[in-house]
């Protein structure tokens, strides 16, 4: 029996939707600056936008959404902004956990989580534990995440296994390497969306993006609504994904 999707636009083909969408949520600060309000207000609005995108993905049958929430480089921002973001992440988790349970969302965090404030680590662990048996959309939040660091830690782990005789060099292939990444249990993204017109990966999912389709929009993240996502999916469905083949 075919799943009936909520409000799927008629110009989208259910069979050609991406299974996994990743987003670089850029432009919160600039959105706020244009309105003459503090940058933190842009981050607050950005959380609402992410929540609506998650619901839209679920409604339209997209199986996974991965959001780049905080990079390893973001620690270089003003201390007040970093502290606000850490507090915001924690408050959002506390506030939204009940709703995520009701909507059957599985949430997972990837990155160097040990560097985060302990209270935030506690809420992350609580959210992942409580939602781990949910069977709905897989929602992954990259927090204190860096693609190069992820690859290096995978290399160190594999090298240690080889050193201890647990693994032979000839055993190392793409599948084995992928199993040592933060995203071991998540499929690679089919579509990457980046807002605010920036055209770079910014150290996000460097290994996993090998064959993702990129969609760049000039819209700032807080303005990336359901219709903007609709347009991104239309553009995606016009692509021919050959994976290096003819």
C-alpha positions as CSV (number, residue, x, y, z in Angstrom):
1,X,0.0,0.0,0.0
2,X,1.4,3.4,-0.9
3,X,1.9,5.8,1.9
4,X,-0.4,8.8,1.8
5,X,1.8,11.9,2.3
6,X,0.4,15.1,3.8
7,X,0.1,18.1,1.4
8,X,2.7,16.8,-1.1
9,X,2.7,19.4,-3.9
10,X,1.3,18.0,-7.2
11,X,4.5,18.9,-9.1
12,X,6.7,16.7,-6.9
13,X,7.2,13.0,-7.7
14,X,7.1,10.9,-4.6
15,X,9.3,8.3,-6.1
16,X,12.1,10.9,-6.9
17,X,12.2,12.7,-3.5
18,X,15.6,12.7,-1.7
19,X,15.7,10.2,1.1
20,X,18.1,12.3,3.1
21,X,18.4,16.1,3.1
22,X,21.2,18.0,4.8
23,X,21.1,21.7,5.5
24,X,23.7,24.4,6.3
25,X,21.6,27.0,8.1
26,X,23.4,30.2,7.1
27,X,22.3,33.8,7.5
28,X,20.7,34.0,11.0
29,X,22.9,37.0,12.0
30,X,22.5,38.8,8.7
31,X,18.8,38.3,8.8
32,X,18.7,40.0,12.2
33,X,21.1,42.8,11.2
34,X,18.9,43.8,8.3
35,X,16.0,44.2,10.7
36,X,18.0,46.1,13.2
37,X,17.6,43.5,16.0
38,X,20.2,41.5,17.9
39,X,21.9,38.5,16.2
40,X,20.4,36.2,18.9
41,X,17.0,37.0,17.6
42,X,18.0,35.5,14.2
43,X,19.1,32.3,15.9
44,X,15.8,32.1,17.7
45,X,13.9,32.5,14.5
46,X,16.3,30.0,12.8
47,X,15.2,27.3,15.4
48,X,11.6,27.9,14.4
49,X,12.5,27.5,10.7
50,X,14.3,24.2,11.4
51,X,11.3,22.9,13.3
52,X,9.0,23.7,10.4
53,X,11.4,22.1,7.9
54,X,11.6,18.9,10.0
55,X,7.8,18.7,10.0
56,X,7.7,19.4,6.3
57,X,10.2,16.6,5.6
58,X,8.1,14.2,7.7
59,X,4.9,15.3,6.0
60,X,6.3,14.8,2.5
61,X,7.9,11.4,3.2
62,X,11.6,12.4,3.4
63,X,13.3,9.9,5.7
64,X,16.2,11.9,7.2
65,X,17.2,15.5,7.9
66,X,20.6,16.5,9.0
67,X,21.2,20.1,10.2
68,X,24.6,21.8,10.8
69,X,23.9,23.5,14.1
70,X,27.4,24.4,15.4
71,X,30.7,23.8,13.8
72,X,34.1,23.3,15.5
73,X,35.0,26.7,14.1
74,X,32.0,28.4,15.6
75,X,33.8,28.6,19.0
76,X,35.6,31.6,17.5
77,X,32.4,33.7,17.6
78,X,31.9,36.3,20.4
79,X,31.6,34.5,23.7
80,X,28.2,36.0,24.4
81,X,26.8,34.5,21.2
82,X,28.4,31.1,21.8
83,X,27.0,31.0,25.4
84,X,23.6,32.0,24.0
85,X,23.6,29.2,21.4
86,X,24.5,26.6,24.0
87,X,21.7,27.8,26.3
88,X,19.3,27.9,23.3
89,X,20.2,24.3,22.2
90,X,19.5,23.1,25.8
91,X,16.2,25.0,26.2
92,X,14.9,23.8,22.8
93,X,15.7,20.2,23.7
94,X,13.8,20.5,26.9
95,X,10.9,22.2,25.3
96,X,10.5,20.1,22.2
97,X,11.2,16.6,23.5
98,X,7.6,15.8,24.3
99,X,6.5,16.9,20.8
100,X,9.3,14.9,19.1
101,X,8.0,11.8,21.0
102,X,4.5,12.5,19.9
103,X,5.6,13.0,16.3
104,X,7.7,9.8,16.4
105,X,11.0,11.6,15.6
106,X,14.4,9.9,16.2
107,X,17.0,12.5,17.2
108,X,20.7,12.0,17.1
109,X,23.6,14.3,17.7
110,X,27.0,14.0,15.9
111,X,30.2,15.7,16.6
112,X,32.6,16.1,19.5
113,X,29.9,16.2,22.1
114,X,32.3,16.0,25.1
115,X,33.4,19.6,24.6
116,X,29.8,20.9,25.1
117,X,28.6,22.1,28.5
118,X,27.7,19.2,30.8
119,X,24.1,20.3,31.2
120,X,23.7,20.3,27.4
121,X,25.3,16.9,27.2
122,X,22.8,15.6,29.7
123,X,19.9,16.9,27.6
124,X,21.4,15.5,24.4
125,X,21.7,12.0,26.0
126,X,18.2,12.2,27.4
127,X,16.7,13.2,24.0
128,X,18.6,10.5,22.1
129,X,17.7,7.8,24.7
130,X,14.0,8.6,24.8
131,X,13.6,8.8,21.0
132,X,15.9,5.9,20.0
133,X,13.0,3.5,19.4
134,X,10.9,5.9,17.5
135,X,10.3,4.8,13.9
136,X,9.7,8.2,12.1
137,X,12.0,10.6,10.5
138,X,15.7,10.5,11.5
139,X,16.7,14.0,12.7
140,X,20.5,14.4,13.0
141,X,22.0,17.5,14.6
142,X,25.7,18.2,13.9
143,X,26.9,20.0,17.0
144,X,30.6,20.9,17.6
145,X,31.0,19.1,14.3
146,X,34.0,19.3,11.9
147,X,34.3,17.1,8.8
148,X,38.1,17.0,8.9
149,X,38.2,16.1,12.6
150,X,35.7,13.4,12.0
151,X,37.9,11.9,9.2
152,X,41.0,12.1,11.4
153,X,39.4,10.4,14.4
154,X,38.2,7.6,12.0
155,X,41.8,7.2,10.7
156,X,43.2,7.1,14.3
157,X,40.7,4.4,15.3
158,X,41.4,2.3,12.2
159,X,45.2,2.8,12.6
160,X,45.0,1.6,16.2
161,X,43.1,-1.5,15.2
162,X,45.8,-2.3,12.6
163,X,48.5,-1.7,15.1
164,X,46.9,-4.2,17.5
165,X,46.5,-6.8,14.8
166,X,42.7,-6.5,14.9
167,X,42.5,-5.4,11.3
168,X,44.6,-5.8,8.1
169,X,45.4,-2.9,5.8
170,X,43.8,-4.7,2.9
171,X,40.5,-4.9,4.9
172,X,40.1,-1.2,4.8
173,X,37.5,-0.1,2.2
174,X,34.9,2.6,1.9
175,X,32.3,0.7,3.8
176,X,34.7,0.0,6.8
177,X,35.8,3.6,6.8
178,X,32.2,4.8,6.9
179,X,31.4,2.7,9.9
180,X,34.0,4.6,11.9
181,X,32.5,8.0,11.2
182,X,30.0,9.8,13.5
183,X,27.3,9.1,10.9
184,X,27.9,5.3,10.8
185,X,24.2,4.5,11.1
186,X,22.9,7.3,8.8
187,X,22.8,7.1,5.0
188,X,24.7,9.8,3.0
189,X,22.7,12.9,2.0
190,X,21.1,13.0,-1.4
191,X,20.6,16.8,-1.3
192,X,22.5,19.5,0.5
193,X,20.8,22.9,0.9
194,X,22.7,26.0,1.9
195,X,21.1,29.3,2.5
196,X,22.4,32.9,2.2
197,X,24.1,32.3,-1.1
198,X,27.4,30.9,0.3
199,X,29.0,28.3,-2.0
200,X,31.1,26.2,0.2
201,X,30.9,23.1,2.4
202,X,32.4,24.8,5.5
203,X,33.8,21.5,6.8
204,X,30.4,19.8,6.8
205,X,30.1,16.0,6.0
206,X,33.1,16.1,3.7
207,X,33.2,12.3,3.2
208,X,29.4,11.9,3.1
209,X,28.8,14.6,0.5
210,X,30.7,12.8,-2.3
211,X,27.6,12.5,-4.5
212,X,25.1,14.8,-2.9
213,X,23.3,17.3,-5.1
214,X,23.9,20.9,-4.0
215,X,21.2,23.6,-3.9
216,X,22.2,27.1,-3.0
217,X,19.7,29.9,-2.3
218,X,20.2,33.5,-1.5
219,X,17.5,33.4,1.2
220,X,18.7,33.7,4.7
221,X,17.9,30.7,6.9
222,X,15.0,32.3,8.9
223,X,13.2,33.0,5.6
224,X,13.6,29.4,4.3
225,X,10.0,28.4,4.5
226,X,8.0,25.5,3.1
227,X,7.7,27.1,-0.3
228,X,11.4,27.6,-0.5
229,X,12.0,24.0,0.3
230,X,9.4,23.1,-2.3
231,X,11.5,25.0,-4.9
232,X,14.7,23.2,-3.7
233,X,13.0,19.8,-4.3
234,X,11.8,20.8,-7.7
235,X,15.4,21.7,-8.7
236,X,16.6,18.4,-7.2
237,X,14.1,16.4,-9.3
238,X,15.4,18.0,-12.5
239,X,18.9,16.7,-11.8
240,X,20.1,13.4,-13.4
241,X,22.1,11.6,-10.7
242,X,24.7,9.4,-12.6
243,X,27.2,8.8,-9.8
244,X,30.1,9.1,-12.2
245,X,28.4,6.8,-14.8
246,X,27.2,7.7,-18.3
